[in-house]
Amino acid sequence: MAENRRLDAFSLAALLVSAHYGLGFILGTAEKSLTLGVAGSLYAVCLGLGTLALLVLAKFYWTKIEQVWTLLGNRYGRAVKIGVGLMSWASLIGIEAVQMISGAFILKVLGVPVLSSMIILAILFTLVSLLPVEKAGFLFRGLLILNFLALLYGLWVLDGFSEYLHEPFKFAGSLKQISPPDLAGVSLSTILLVLIDMKYQQFLVQAKNVRSLYQGCLLAAVVLLLLAFLPSSVVVAAQNAEILPAGIDGKETLPFILLWIGGGSHKPLGIVLILSLLVPALGVGSSILRVQTKTILDFNFLPASNLNRLLITATNVLLSLAIALKGGEIVNLIVSFYAAYVSAVFVPFIVYLLSEIGGYQFNKASVRLSLFMGGLSSISALTLMLINPKVAIFGNIQLNIMGIGILFGLLGLLLGQVIEKYTPTTTIKDKV
Protein backbone atom coordinates (compact mmCIF):
# COMPACT_ATOMS: atom_id res chain seq x y z
CA MET A 1 0.00 0.00 0.00
CA ALA A 2 2.92 2.33 0.60
CA GLU A 3 3.40 2.86 -3.14
CA ASN A 4 -0.18 4.21 -3.37
CA ARG A 5 0.40 6.80 -0.67
CA ARG A 6 1.18 9.75 -2.90
CA LEU A 7 -1.44 12.36 -2.04
CA ASP A 8 -0.25 15.66 -0.62
CA ALA A 9 -2.56 17.85 1.46
CA PHE A 10 -4.01 19.73 -1.52
CA SER A 11 -4.67 16.58 -3.56
CA LEU A 12 -6.34 14.85 -0.60
CA ALA A 13 -8.46 17.92 0.12
CA ALA A 14 -9.56 18.08 -3.53
CA LEU A 15 -10.70 14.45 -3.46
CA LEU A 16 -12.54 14.82 -0.17
CA VAL A 17 -14.34 17.93 -1.40
CA SER A 18 -15.25 16.27 -4.72
CA ALA A 19 -16.75 13.35 -2.80
CA HIS A 20 -19.17 15.75 -1.09
CA TYR A 21 -19.73 18.53 -3.60
CA GLY A 22 -22.37 16.97 -5.83
CA LEU A 23 -25.99 17.47 -6.83
CA GLY A 24 -27.31 16.60 -3.38
CA PHE A 25 -25.08 19.28 -1.92
CA ILE A 26 -25.95 21.90 -4.55
CA LEU A 27 -29.60 21.29 -5.43
CA GLY A 28 -30.52 20.04 -1.96
CA THR A 29 -29.16 23.20 -0.34
CA ALA A 30 -30.86 25.39 -2.93
CA GLU A 31 -34.18 23.60 -2.39
CA LYS A 32 -34.05 24.14 1.36
CA SER A 33 -32.86 27.74 0.98
CA LEU A 34 -35.95 28.71 -1.02
CA THR A 35 -37.98 28.59 2.20
CA LEU A 36 -35.33 28.68 4.94
CA GLY A 37 -32.80 31.15 3.57
CA VAL A 38 -29.31 30.68 5.00
CA ALA A 39 -30.62 27.93 7.33
CA GLY A 40 -31.04 25.80 4.19
CA SER A 41 -27.25 25.35 4.25
CA LEU A 42 -27.49 23.09 7.33
CA TYR A 43 -26.78 19.83 5.48
CA ALA A 44 -23.83 21.31 3.59
CA VAL A 45 -22.40 22.87 6.77
CA CYS A 46 -22.69 19.51 8.55
CA LEU A 47 -20.64 17.87 5.79
CA GLY A 48 -17.90 20.40 6.52
CA LEU A 49 -18.19 19.82 10.27
CA GLY A 50 -18.12 16.06 9.72
CA THR A 51 -14.91 16.40 7.72
CA LEU A 52 -13.47 18.45 10.58
CA ALA A 53 -14.50 15.75 13.06
CA LEU A 54 -12.87 13.17 10.78
CA LEU A 55 -9.53 14.41 12.12
CA VAL A 56 -10.22 12.28 15.21
CA LEU A 57 -10.29 9.03 13.21
CA ALA A 58 -8.04 10.01 10.28
CA LYS A 59 -4.86 8.45 11.64
CA PHE A 60 -6.75 5.30 12.67
CA TYR A 61 -8.00 4.80 9.11
CA TRP A 62 -4.62 5.70 7.64
CA THR A 63 -2.90 3.11 9.84
CA LYS A 64 -5.43 0.31 9.39
CA ILE A 65 -5.74 0.86 5.62
CA GLU A 66 -8.59 -1.67 5.20
CA GLN A 67 -12.16 -0.50 4.73
CA VAL A 68 -14.68 -0.63 7.57
CA TRP A 69 -16.42 -3.80 6.39
CA THR A 70 -13.07 -5.59 6.08
CA LEU A 71 -11.90 -4.43 9.52
CA LEU A 72 -15.11 -5.58 11.18
CA GLY A 73 -15.27 -8.74 9.10
CA ASN A 74 -11.71 -9.77 10.01
CA ARG A 75 -12.51 -9.31 13.69
CA TYR A 76 -16.08 -10.63 13.93
CA GLY A 77 -16.55 -12.91 10.92
CA ARG A 78 -17.70 -12.95 7.31
CA ALA A 79 -21.36 -12.44 8.28
CA VAL A 80 -20.49 -9.03 9.73
CA LYS A 81 -18.49 -8.09 6.64
CA ILE A 82 -21.41 -8.99 4.40
CA GLY A 83 -23.88 -7.19 6.68
CA VAL A 84 -21.92 -3.93 6.63
CA GLY A 85 -21.49 -4.25 2.87
CA LEU A 86 -25.22 -4.75 2.37
CA MET A 87 -26.03 -1.70 4.50
CA SER A 88 -23.59 0.33 2.39
CA TRP A 89 -25.29 -1.02 -0.74
CA ALA A 90 -28.73 -0.11 0.64
CA SER A 91 -27.63 3.45 1.46
CA LEU A 92 -26.57 3.94 -2.16
CA ILE A 93 -30.14 3.27 -3.32
CA GLY A 94 -31.19 6.59 -1.82
CA ILE A 95 -28.21 8.43 -3.32
CA GLU A 96 -29.06 6.95 -6.72
CA ALA A 97 -32.67 8.08 -6.33
CA VAL A 98 -31.45 11.60 -5.60
CA GLN A 99 -29.54 11.65 -8.91
CA MET A 100 -32.75 10.70 -10.73
CA ILE A 101 -34.76 13.35 -8.92
CA SER A 102 -32.09 15.99 -9.52
CA GLY A 103 -31.75 15.15 -13.19
CA ALA A 104 -35.52 15.16 -13.69
CA PHE A 105 -35.94 18.63 -12.17
CA ILE A 106 -32.99 19.95 -14.16
CA LEU A 107 -34.82 18.80 -17.29
CA LYS A 108 -38.09 20.20 -15.97
CA VAL A 109 -36.86 23.76 -16.51
CA LEU A 110 -36.47 22.79 -20.17
CA GLY A 111 -40.10 21.65 -20.30
CA VAL A 112 -39.58 17.89 -20.03
CA PRO A 113 -42.13 16.10 -17.77
CA VAL A 114 -40.66 14.80 -14.49
CA LEU A 115 -42.02 11.24 -14.80
CA SER A 116 -40.68 10.79 -18.33
CA SER A 117 -37.31 12.24 -17.28
CA MET A 118 -36.92 9.83 -14.38
CA ILE A 119 -37.63 6.81 -16.55
CA ILE A 120 -35.26 8.01 -19.28
CA LEU A 121 -32.55 8.76 -16.72
CA ALA A 122 -32.98 5.33 -15.12
CA ILE A 123 -32.37 3.71 -18.52
CA LEU A 124 -29.36 5.94 -19.23
CA PHE A 125 -27.86 5.27 -15.79
CA THR A 126 -28.16 1.54 -16.45
CA LEU A 127 -26.59 1.69 -19.91
CA VAL A 128 -23.70 3.94 -18.89
CA SER A 129 -22.98 1.85 -15.76
CA LEU A 130 -22.43 -1.21 -17.95
CA LEU A 131 -19.86 0.60 -20.11
CA PRO A 132 -16.14 0.79 -19.23
CA VAL A 133 -16.14 4.55 -18.60
CA GLU A 134 -14.81 4.66 -15.03
CA LYS A 135 -12.00 7.02 -16.06
CA ALA A 136 -14.46 9.66 -17.26
CA GLY A 137 -14.83 10.87 -13.68
CA PHE A 138 -12.55 13.83 -14.39
CA LEU A 139 -15.12 15.09 -16.92
CA PHE A 140 -17.92 15.03 -14.36
CA ARG A 141 -15.77 16.79 -11.74
CA GLY A 142 -14.72 19.35 -14.34
CA LEU A 143 -18.34 20.17 -15.10
CA LEU A 144 -19.07 20.63 -11.40
CA ILE A 145 -16.17 23.09 -11.29
CA LEU A 146 -17.84 24.87 -14.21
CA ASN A 147 -21.04 24.90 -12.19
CA PHE A 148 -19.16 26.39 -9.23
CA LEU A 149 -17.86 29.17 -11.48
CA ALA A 150 -21.41 29.67 -12.79
CA LEU A 151 -22.69 30.15 -9.24
CA LEU A 152 -19.99 32.75 -8.59
CA TYR A 153 -20.96 34.49 -11.83
CA GLY A 154 -24.59 34.34 -10.71
CA LEU A 155 -23.72 36.04 -7.44
CA TRP A 156 -22.01 38.79 -9.37
CA VAL A 157 -24.93 39.26 -11.78
CA LEU A 158 -27.47 39.23 -8.93
CA ASP A 159 -25.38 41.48 -6.67
CA GLY A 160 -25.24 38.66 -4.14
CA PHE A 161 -21.64 38.77 -2.92
CA SER A 162 -22.56 40.85 0.13
CA GLU A 163 -25.20 38.23 0.96
CA TYR A 164 -22.59 35.49 0.70
CA LEU A 165 -20.16 37.32 2.97
CA HIS A 166 -22.83 37.86 5.63
CA GLU A 167 -24.43 34.39 5.55
CA PRO A 168 -21.86 32.59 7.78
CA PHE A 169 -22.50 35.16 10.52
CA LYS A 170 -26.28 34.81 10.19
CA PHE A 171 -26.28 31.02 10.02
CA ALA A 172 -26.40 30.14 13.73
CA GLY A 173 -29.23 32.57 14.43
CA SER A 174 -31.20 31.35 11.41
CA LEU A 175 -31.35 27.79 12.77
CA LYS A 176 -34.20 28.76 15.09
CA GLN A 177 -36.44 28.29 12.02
CA ILE A 178 -35.68 24.57 12.18
CA SER A 179 -37.30 22.46 14.89
CA PRO A 180 -34.85 20.88 17.39
CA PRO A 181 -35.68 17.30 16.24
CA ASP A 182 -35.05 18.20 12.58
CA LEU A 183 -31.87 20.02 13.50
CA ALA A 184 -30.58 17.04 15.49
CA GLY A 185 -31.67 14.49 12.88
CA VAL A 186 -29.88 16.14 9.94
CA SER A 187 -26.79 17.07 11.94
CA LEU A 188 -26.18 13.73 13.67
CA SER A 189 -26.90 11.59 10.60
CA THR A 190 -24.64 13.64 8.33
CA ILE A 191 -21.69 14.09 10.69
CA LEU A 192 -21.68 10.44 11.82
CA LEU A 193 -21.97 9.27 8.21
CA VAL A 194 -18.81 11.19 7.28
CA LEU A 195 -16.99 9.52 10.18
CA ILE A 196 -17.79 5.90 9.23
CA ASP A 197 -18.57 5.90 5.51
CA MET A 198 -16.11 4.00 3.33
CA LYS A 199 -16.38 6.43 0.43
CA TYR A 200 -14.16 8.97 2.18
CA GLN A 201 -11.89 6.46 3.90
CA GLN A 202 -10.51 5.31 0.54
CA PHE A 203 -8.91 8.73 0.06
CA LEU A 204 -7.52 9.06 3.58
CA VAL A 205 -5.35 5.95 3.23
CA GLN A 206 -3.67 7.45 0.16
CA ALA A 207 -2.17 10.43 2.03
CA LYS A 208 1.61 10.28 1.73
CA ASN A 209 2.18 10.97 5.45
CA VAL A 210 0.29 11.86 8.63
CA ARG A 211 0.97 15.56 8.21
CA SER A 212 -0.59 15.60 4.75
CA LEU A 213 -3.47 13.56 6.15
CA TYR A 214 -4.37 16.10 8.82
CA GLN A 215 -3.71 19.13 6.63
CA GLY A 216 -5.82 17.65 3.82
CA CYS A 217 -8.79 16.97 6.11
CA LEU A 218 -8.58 20.42 7.65
CA LEU A 219 -8.33 22.14 4.25
CA ALA A 220 -11.25 20.09 2.89
CA ALA A 221 -13.38 21.05 5.90
CA VAL A 222 -12.65 24.75 5.37
CA VAL A 223 -13.43 24.57 1.64
CA LEU A 224 -16.69 22.69 2.26
CA LEU A 225 -17.77 25.24 4.84
CA LEU A 226 -17.07 28.01 2.32
CA LEU A 227 -18.97 26.18 -0.42
CA ALA A 228 -21.89 25.46 1.92
CA PHE A 229 -23.20 29.01 1.67
CA LEU A 230 -22.79 29.40 -2.09
CA PRO A 231 -26.08 27.80 -3.31
CA SER A 232 -28.13 29.44 -0.56
CA SER A 233 -26.60 32.86 -1.33
CA VAL A 234 -27.50 32.50 -5.00
CA VAL A 235 -31.10 31.56 -4.15
CA VAL A 236 -31.53 34.43 -1.67
CA ALA A 237 -29.98 36.84 -4.18
CA ALA A 238 -32.41 35.59 -6.85
CA GLN A 239 -35.32 36.11 -4.47
CA ASN A 240 -34.15 39.63 -3.72
CA ALA A 241 -33.85 40.31 -7.46
CA GLU A 242 -37.38 38.88 -7.93
CA ILE A 243 -36.41 36.68 -10.87
CA LEU A 244 -38.02 33.49 -9.53
CA PRO A 245 -41.53 32.68 -10.77
CA ALA A 246 -44.26 32.24 -8.18
CA GLY A 247 -44.81 28.66 -7.04
CA ILE A 248 -41.48 27.33 -8.36
CA ASP A 249 -40.52 23.94 -6.94
CA GLY A 250 -37.44 24.15 -4.71
CA LYS A 251 -35.67 21.40 -6.69
CA GLU A 252 -35.75 23.43 -9.91
CA THR A 253 -34.71 26.70 -8.28
CA LEU A 254 -31.01 26.48 -9.08
CA PRO A 255 -31.45 25.08 -12.62
CA PHE A 256 -33.86 27.94 -13.33
CA ILE A 257 -31.37 30.52 -12.01
CA LEU A 258 -28.54 29.04 -14.10
CA LEU A 259 -30.73 29.06 -17.18
CA TRP A 260 -31.66 32.69 -16.49
CA ILE A 261 -28.00 33.61 -16.03
CA GLY A 262 -27.18 31.90 -19.33
CA GLY A 263 -29.86 33.81 -21.21
CA GLY A 264 -32.33 30.94 -21.61
CA SER A 265 -32.42 27.53 -23.30
CA HIS A 266 -31.99 29.10 -26.74
CA LYS A 267 -28.58 30.52 -25.83
CA PRO A 268 -25.35 28.43 -25.92
CA LEU A 269 -24.35 29.59 -22.42
CA GLY A 270 -27.70 28.56 -20.99
CA ILE A 271 -27.34 25.08 -22.50
CA VAL A 272 -23.77 24.74 -21.19
CA LEU A 273 -24.79 25.73 -17.66
CA ILE A 274 -27.65 23.22 -17.61
CA LEU A 275 -25.31 20.51 -18.92
CA SER A 276 -22.89 21.39 -16.12
CA LEU A 277 -25.54 19.97 -13.78
CA LEU A 278 -27.12 17.28 -15.91
CA VAL A 279 -23.97 15.46 -17.06
CA PRO A 280 -22.59 15.04 -13.51
CA ALA A 281 -25.98 13.56 -12.54
CA LEU A 282 -25.52 11.00 -15.30
CA GLY A 283 -21.95 10.31 -14.25
CA VAL A 284 -22.65 9.97 -10.54
CA GLY A 285 -25.78 7.91 -11.12
CA SER A 286 -24.01 5.39 -13.34
CA SER A 287 -21.00 5.28 -11.00
CA ILE A 288 -23.22 4.44 -8.02
CA LEU A 289 -24.87 1.62 -9.95
CA ARG A 290 -21.44 0.28 -10.85
CA VAL A 291 -20.35 0.29 -7.19
CA GLN A 292 -23.58 -1.39 -6.08
CA THR A 293 -23.20 -4.16 -8.64
CA LYS A 294 -19.55 -4.70 -7.73
CA THR A 295 -20.45 -4.89 -4.02
CA ILE A 296 -22.97 -7.67 -4.60
CA LEU A 297 -20.66 -9.59 -6.94
CA ASP A 298 -17.71 -9.28 -4.52
CA PHE A 299 -19.63 -11.29 -1.92
CA ASN A 300 -19.99 -14.16 -4.42
CA PHE A 301 -23.73 -14.49 -3.98
CA LEU A 302 -23.94 -15.04 -7.72
CA PRO A 303 -21.39 -15.94 -10.43
CA ALA A 304 -19.88 -12.82 -12.06
CA SER A 305 -21.47 -13.40 -15.47
CA ASN A 306 -22.67 -10.68 -17.83
CA LEU A 307 -26.28 -11.79 -17.32
CA ASN A 308 -26.04 -11.60 -13.54
CA ARG A 309 -24.33 -8.22 -13.78
CA LEU A 310 -27.23 -6.95 -15.90
CA LEU A 311 -29.86 -8.42 -13.55
CA ILE A 312 -28.22 -6.92 -10.46
CA THR A 313 -27.90 -3.53 -12.13
CA ALA A 314 -31.52 -3.62 -13.28
CA THR A 315 -32.69 -4.52 -9.77
CA ASN A 316 -30.69 -1.68 -8.26
CA VAL A 317 -31.99 0.90 -10.71
CA LEU A 318 -35.61 -0.24 -10.27
CA LEU A 319 -35.35 0.09 -6.49
CA SER A 320 -33.88 3.57 -6.88
CA LEU A 321 -36.53 4.55 -9.43
CA ALA A 322 -39.27 3.46 -7.01
CA ILE A 323 -37.79 5.73 -4.33
CA ALA A 324 -37.39 8.61 -6.79
CA LEU A 325 -41.00 8.31 -7.96
CA LYS A 326 -42.14 8.51 -4.33
CA GLY A 327 -40.55 11.96 -4.28
CA GLY A 328 -39.64 14.09 -1.29
CA GLU A 329 -37.06 16.73 -0.45
CA ILE A 330 -33.53 15.96 -1.64
CA VAL A 331 -31.76 16.55 1.68
CA ASN A 332 -34.33 14.61 3.71
CA LEU A 333 -34.03 11.67 1.34
CA ILE A 334 -30.23 11.63 1.43
CA VAL A 335 -30.02 11.98 5.18
CA SER A 336 -32.66 9.30 5.80
CA PHE A 337 -30.54 6.74 3.96
CA TYR A 338 -27.47 8.03 5.82
CA ALA A 339 -29.33 7.42 9.08
CA ALA A 340 -30.13 3.81 8.15
CA TYR A 341 -26.49 2.99 7.44
CA VAL A 342 -25.19 4.81 10.51
CA SER A 343 -27.69 3.26 12.91
CA ALA A 344 -26.81 -0.27 11.77
CA VAL A 345 -23.02 0.09 11.69
CA PHE A 346 -22.48 2.52 14.58
CA VAL A 347 -22.69 0.02 17.48
CA PRO A 348 -20.43 -2.66 15.90
CA PHE A 349 -17.93 0.04 14.93
CA ILE A 350 -17.82 1.49 18.46
CA VAL A 351 -17.36 -2.04 19.82
CA TYR A 352 -14.43 -2.51 17.45
CA LEU A 353 -12.85 0.77 18.58
CA LEU A 354 -13.27 -0.24 22.23
CA SER A 355 -11.43 -3.48 21.58
CA GLU A 356 -8.66 -1.58 19.78
CA ILE A 357 -7.97 0.64 22.79
CA GLY A 358 -8.05 -2.27 25.23
CA GLY A 359 -11.61 -1.80 26.43
CA TYR A 360 -14.32 -4.41 27.01
CA GLN A 361 -14.20 -7.32 24.55
CA PHE A 362 -17.61 -8.33 23.18
CA ASN A 363 -17.94 -11.78 21.68
CA LYS A 364 -18.39 -12.27 17.94
CA ALA A 365 -21.94 -13.57 18.23
CA SER A 366 -23.00 -10.39 20.07
CA VAL A 367 -21.62 -8.14 17.33
CA ARG A 368 -23.26 -10.24 14.62
CA LEU A 369 -26.61 -10.09 16.43
CA SER A 370 -26.20 -6.34 16.97
CA LEU A 371 -25.59 -5.70 13.28
CA PHE A 372 -28.48 -7.97 12.26
CA MET A 373 -31.02 -6.42 14.65
CA GLY A 374 -29.79 -2.86 14.07
CA GLY A 375 -29.75 -3.25 10.30
CA LEU A 376 -33.13 -4.95 10.07
CA SER A 377 -34.84 -2.44 12.36
CA SER A 378 -33.28 0.60 10.64
CA ILE A 379 -34.27 -0.62 7.16
CA SER A 380 -37.78 -1.36 8.45
CA ALA A 381 -38.00 2.12 10.00
CA LEU A 382 -36.69 3.70 6.78
CA THR A 383 -39.26 1.83 4.70
CA LEU A 384 -42.07 2.87 7.04
CA MET A 385 -40.90 6.50 6.97
CA LEU A 386 -40.81 6.50 3.17
CA ILE A 387 -44.36 5.14 3.05
CA ASN A 388 -45.73 7.36 5.80
CA PRO A 389 -43.40 10.23 6.78
CA LYS A 390 -45.86 11.46 9.42
CA VAL A 391 -45.07 8.51 11.69
CA ALA A 392 -42.28 10.10 13.73
CA ILE A 393 -41.94 8.98 17.34
CA PHE A 394 -38.97 11.28 17.96
CA GLY A 395 -40.36 14.16 15.89
CA ASN A 396 -38.03 13.60 12.94
CA ILE A 397 -37.58 10.87 10.33
CA GLN A 398 -33.81 10.58 10.74
CA LEU A 399 -34.02 10.51 14.54
CA ASN A 400 -36.65 7.77 14.25
CA ILE A 401 -34.41 5.65 12.06
CA MET A 402 -31.29 6.22 14.14
CA GLY A 403 -33.07 5.85 17.47
CA ILE A 404 -34.72 2.58 16.51
CA GLY A 405 -31.65 1.18 14.75
CA ILE A 406 -29.16 2.01 17.49
CA LEU A 407 -31.56 0.88 20.23
CA PHE A 408 -32.03 -2.53 18.62
CA GLY A 409 -28.31 -2.69 17.87
CA LEU A 410 -27.53 -2.22 21.56
CA LEU A 411 -30.24 -4.71 22.50
CA GLY A 412 -28.73 -7.30 20.14
CA LEU A 413 -25.28 -6.67 21.58
CA LEU A 414 -26.45 -7.20 25.17
CA LEU A 415 -28.66 -10.15 24.25
CA GLY A 416 -25.69 -11.82 22.56
CA GLN A 417 -23.62 -11.39 25.70
CA VAL A 418 -26.37 -12.88 27.87
CA ILE A 419 -26.78 -15.86 25.56
CA GLU A 420 -23.03 -16.44 25.54
CA LYS A 421 -22.85 -16.25 29.35
CA TYR A 422 -25.84 -18.34 30.34
CA THR A 423 -26.12 -20.88 27.54
CA PRO A 424 -24.61 -24.13 28.83
CA THR A 425 -21.81 -25.60 26.80
CA THR A 426 -20.83 -29.23 26.67
CA THR A 427 -17.20 -30.03 27.17
CA ILE A 428 -16.05 -33.21 25.54
CA LYS A 429 -12.92 -34.71 26.96
CA ASP A 430 -10.78 -37.07 24.99
CA LYS A 431 -10.65 -40.56 26.44
CA VAL A 432 -7.23 -41.82 27.30
N, C-alpha and C positions, 0 to 999 in steps of 0.2 A: 504493500500500500504506500510505502514511502515515496515511490516514484510518481505517484499521483498527487502528492502534496505539493502543489505548485502555486496555489492561489495566494496572492498578496492581499493586503487589507482592502484595497479598492476593488479588486476582482471579486473577492468574496462578498463585499457589500453589494456590488452590482447584481450578483446572482440571487442574493437574499431578497433584494428589492424586487427583482423581476418575478420572483416566486409569488409575491404578494400583489404587485401592481398589475391587476388584470381587470376584466370587465365587472366582476363583483365589486371590487374596490371602487372603480370609477362610476359605473352606472348605479350601483347600490347606494353609494354616498349621495349621488345626485338625486336619486329617488327620495331618499329620506329628507334631504335638504329642502325639497320643494315645500314641505310642511313644517319642518323643524328648524330651518336655517342652519346655523353653524353646529347645532346639536346633532344634525344629520351625519356629522363626521365621526360619530362615536366608534363605529366599527373600524374605520380606517385608523383612528387614533389608537385603538386597542391593539391593532396589528403592530404598530410601532412600539407600544409599551410591552407587548409580548416579546418582541425582538430584543428589547432592552433587558427583560427578565431572563431571556435565553442565556445571558452572560453567566448565570448561576450554573447552568448545566453544560455550557459550551465545552469546557475542558474534559468533562466526563465523556461526552459524545466523541470528542476528538481522540481521546485515549482508547476508548472501546472499539471504535471504528464501525462495528457491525450495527445494522439497523435494529430498531426496537423489537420487532417480531423475532429476529434472530437471537438477540440477547435474552429475551424472555423464554424463547423456545429452547435454547441451550441449557437454561437453568431449570425450567419446569416441564419440559417435554414438548413433543411435536404437536400435541393437541392445542397447547397454548400458542405456539407459533402460527398454526392455521387459524385459530380464533382471532388473534390480533390482525392477521392478514385479511380475514373476511370482514372485520369491522372497518379496516382501511378501505377495502373494496366498496363496502356499503356507503361509506361517507362520500365516495367519489360520485355516486349516483346523483346526490344532490348538487354537487358542483357541475356535473354534466348538464343537469336540468337547467341550472342558471345560465349556462352558455346558450341553450336553446331559447330560453326566455329573453335573454339579452339580444341575441341575434334577431329574434322575431320583432322586438320593439324597435330595433335599429331600422329594420325593413319597413316597419309600420309608417315611419315618417316619409317613406317613399310611396306610400299608398298600397302596400302589399298587406293582405289580411293576415292577422296573427296566427290563426289556426293553420292556414296553408304554409306560412313561413316555418312554423315549428316542424311540420311534417317534412318539408323540403330539407330543412337543416338536419333533421335526424338522419335522412338518407345520405346527405353529403358527409356528415360526421362519420357514418359507417364506412362509406367508400374510401374516404381519405385515410381513415385509421388502418385500413387493410393495405395501404400502399407504403412502400419503403421511403417515407419522406421525413424521418425523424430529424434529419439535419437541417430541415427548413425552419427550425425554431428561431434562428437569428432573424429571419424575415418577419415573423410575428412580433418579436421583441422590438425590431426596428420600427414597425408600424405603430406600436404603442408609444415609442419615443416621439414619433410624428404626432400622435394624439396629444401627448404631453405638451409639445410645442404649440399645438392648436389651441389648447386650453389657455396657455400663457397669452397667445395672440388674442383670444377671446376676452381675457381680462383687460387687455389693453384697449380693445375696441369698445368694450362696455364700461370703461373707466372703473374697473373693479380692483385695481391693485391696492387701493387704500383699504378696501373691504378685506382683502387677503391678509394684509399686514395686521389688521385689528382682530381678525377671527381667533387666533390662538389665545388672546387675552380675554375674549368674550366666551370662550368655550366652556369653562368650568361653570360659570353662572347660567349658561343656557341649558345645562343638563337638568335643571329643575322642571323643564317641560316633559321630561321622560320619567315615568313612574319608577320608583325604586326597584320593583321586581324586574322590569324591562332593562333597567340600567345594569343590574347585577347579572341578569341572564346573558346579555350580549357580551359584557366585559369578561366574565369568568370563562365562558365557552371559548371566546376568541383567544384570550391570553393563554389559557391552559392548552389549547390546541397547538399554538405555536411552540410550546415547550415540549410536547411529546409527539408531534407529527413527523413522520419519516421524510416528508418532502423537503424539509429544510435541513434535516440532519445530514443528508447526502452531500450538501455543500460544505458544512462545517468540517467534515473529516478531510476535506481537500486543502484546508489552510496549510501553508508551508511551515508555520510554527505557531506557538501559543500566542505570541504577541500579535501576529497578523489575525489570528482567530478573534481575539478580544477587540482589536481595533476595527475589524470588519463588521462584527456584530453591532458595535457602538455606532459606527458610521451608517450602517443600514437603518438602525433605529431612528437616527436623526433625520435621514432622508425621508423615511416613511412618515414621520411626524410632520415634516414640511409638505409632503405630497398630500397628506390627509385633508388639508384645508383647501386644496386647489379645486376639486369638483364643486364643493359647497359654495366657494367664493364665486365661481362662474354662475351658478344657479341664482344666488342672491343678487348678483350684479344684473343678471337677465331680468329678474323680477323688478328690480329698481328701474331698469330701462324700459319696462313694460313691453317686452317683445314676445312674451309667452302667451299663447292663446288660452282663453278661459277653458277650464275643464281638462287641460292636458294631463295625460297619465304620467306619473312620476318617472316611469321607466323610459319614456321617450323624451324626457326633458333635455338630457344632454345631447342625444342625436339631433334633436330639433335645433338646439343652439348652434351646434357645429355646422348644420346645414345652412342656418341663417348667416353664420359668419362667412361661409364659403360662397354665399350669393345664391343658394338654391340648388336643386337637383339638376338644373340645366347648365350649371357652370362647372368647369373642370375641377376647380378647387373644392366645391361642395361635394362632388363625387369622391375626390381623394380623401376628404376628411371623414366621410361616411365609411369608406373602405378601411380607413385606419382603425375603425372599431370592428367592422364586420369580419375582416380577414383574421384578426387575432381570435375572434370567437370561433371561427372554423378551425384554426390551428389548435387552440386549447381544447376544444371539444373532441377533436379526433385524437389528440394526444392522451386525454383522459381515458378514452375508450381503449386505446392501445395498452395503457398501464393496467386497466382493469382486466383485460384479456390475458395479459402476461401473468398477472397475479394468480388467476385461477389455474392457468396452465402450469405455473411453477409448483403448485401443490400436487400435481400429477393426479388430479381427480379424473381427468380424461386424457387420452393420447393427444399429442400435439399435432393433429392433422389439420389440413386446410379447412375441412368441413367443420370440425369442432371449433376451430378458431372463428369461423363465420357464425356458427350457432351461438357461441358465447358472446360475440360482439353484438349480434342481433338482440339477444336477451338483455344485455346491458343497455342498449340504446332504447329498447321498448320500455324498460323500467324508468329510465330517465325521462322519456317522452310522457309517460303517464304522470310523473311528478310535475313536469313543466305544464301540462294541460290543466292540472289542478290549479295552477297559478299561485299567487301570493307575492309578498314583497321580497325582493332579491336578498337583502341582508338577513331577514328573518329565516329564509329558506336555507341560506348558507350556514348560518349559525346554528340552526336546528340540527343539521347533519353533523356539524362540529361537535355539538353537545352529545350526540349519540356515541360517537367514537370516543370522546374524552371520558364519558361516564363508564364505559365498558373497560377501557384500558387503564384508567387512572389508578385504581386500587392495586392491580397486579404490578404496575410500574413502581408505585410507592413501596410495595413489599420488596421488590427487587432492589431498590435503592437502600432500604433498611438493611438488607442482607449484605450489601456492598460495604456499608460503613460499620459492620459488626453488630447490628441490632438484632432484634428477635428474628429467628429463622422459622418461617411458615413452611409447612410441608407442601409437596408438589400437588397433592390432591386438593388441598385448600385453594391454591391459586387457580387451578383448573376450574373448580366449582365456582369461584368468584368471577372469573372471566365469563363462564357460561351463563350464570344467573344475571350478572351485570349486563352482558351483551344482549341476552334475550329480552330482558325487561326494558332496556333503553330502546331497542328496535321496536318493541311493542308500543312503548310510549310515543315514539316518533310517529309510528303509523297512525295511532289514535289521534295525535295532534294534527296530522295532515288531513285526516278525515273530518275532525271536529275541533278546530283551533280554540273554541270557547271553553273546552274542558281544561282548566288550568288550576290545579290544586294550589300551587305556589304563586299564582298570579302572573305567570309567564311561561311560555312554551318551553324555552330552553332550560329554565329552572326546574320545570316538571321532569323533563327528560333526564337532566343531570341528577336531580334529587332521587328519582326512582332508580336510575341505573346504579349510582354510587351506593345507595342504601342496600339494594339487593346484592351488589358486589361485596360489600362488607358482611352482609348476612351469610353469603356463600363462603366467604373466607373463614368466618367464625364457625359455621356449621361443619366445614371440612376439618377444622381443628378438633371439634368435639367428636366427630366420627372417628378420627384417627386415634384419639385418646381413649375412648370408651368402647370401641369395637374390639372384642376379644380376638386375639390371633393365636393360631395353633403353631406350636413349635415342634418340629419333627427332628428328633435326634437320630443320628446314624447308629445303628446297632453294631456293636463290636464283639 
